[in-house]
């Protein structure tokens, strides 16, 4: 069983930055691909970024490409999402998710239904 806990959300002005973190309790963290998704009020959950189990491959939604960076530290069972140049439309609850993969893998996944484990979410609010 994998438990995920997000942190780092908050209120920030447009143009500002936030760094989200997700801590995993599982002993097989380095065998999971990780993803970040978000859900704004009244909207469906959408893909933000993903990183392979090895950390060697990443993929981003077009809406955040060049502004957000996903990274992971397999020695600390954590994944991060550095968010720069934030916009009001980035306001949402951000969720960390884990997908069973292989050790040292370079596959990534962008559809939420492919992920088996989810955190409780952290609120990000960007004011204009």
N, C-alpha and C positions, 0 to 999 in steps of 0.2 A: 504494500500500500504506500502511496506517495501523498504526502500532504504539502501543500504550497501556501506560503504566507507572503503577501505583497506588502510593501511599505514604500513611503516616499512621496505619496500623493499630497496635494494641497492646493492652495490658491496662489496664482501667479499672474502677473500682468503680461499682456501680449508682448512678445519679443523676449520674454524671460526663459529660464531653463528650469527643468526638474530632472531628477534622477530617480527612477523607480527601481526597486530591488525586489527580488523574489527568492525566498529561501525554501529549499526542499528538504524534507525530513528523510527521504528515501536513501537507501545505501547504494542504489543503482542510478544515481543522478547522471553519471557520465554515459549511461546507455539510453538516455532520453533526449530527443529533440525538444526544444523549448520554443514557446511562442508567446507573443503578447497580442491580445485582442482588446477591443474597446466597444462600449455601448453607450450611446448618448440617449437622453430621454426621448421616447417615442420612435426610436430607430432600432434597427436590427444590429446585433453584434457584428463587428467587422474586424477583419484581419489587420494587424499593424506591422508586425515583424516576426521573424523566426530565425532560429540558429540551430545548426546541426549538432548532434551529440558531441562531435569532436571540437566544435567551435570553428571549424574551417570554412563553413559556408553560411552565409546569411542571405536573407531576402526581405524586401520591404514593400509595403503598399506604396503606390505612386504618390499618395497624398502626404507621406512622411519622408519620402526618399530625400536624402541630403540634409535633413533636419534631425532625424532620430538615428541612434546607433544602439544596436543590441549587442551584448557581450555576455560571456559566461566565465565563471571560475569554477572548474570542476573540483578543485581541491577544497573549495568552501561550499560546494553545493548551492551556488547562487547564480542567478542570471539578472542582468541589469538592462534597463532601457534609459539611455541618456536622451533627453528631449530638449532640443534647442530651438530658438526662434518660434516659440509657441504662439499659436493663433487661437482666437476664441472658438473656432470650429474643432479644436482638439479637445474641448471640454467633453468629458465622458468618464464613466467608470472603466478603469483599466484592469484587465484580468491576465494573470499569468497562467499558462497551460503547459502540460507535459505530455509528450507522446512517446510511447515505447518504441525504441529504435535498436540500434546495435552500438557496441562500444567502438569508438573511433569512426563512426559513420559520418557521411557527408550529405545525407538526404534531409530535405526540409519539407514542411507541409504548411499549407495556407488555409485549409478548410477547418472550421472549428469542430466539426463532427469527427475529425480524425484524431483528436486529442482525448486521452482517457482521464486526465486529472486536471482539476481546476482550482485556483485560489478563490478567495472570497471577494476579491476586487478592492481597488483603492481609487478614491475619487480624485480626479484632476479637473480643476476649474481655472480657465484662463479668462481674465477680464480684459475688456477692450479699453 
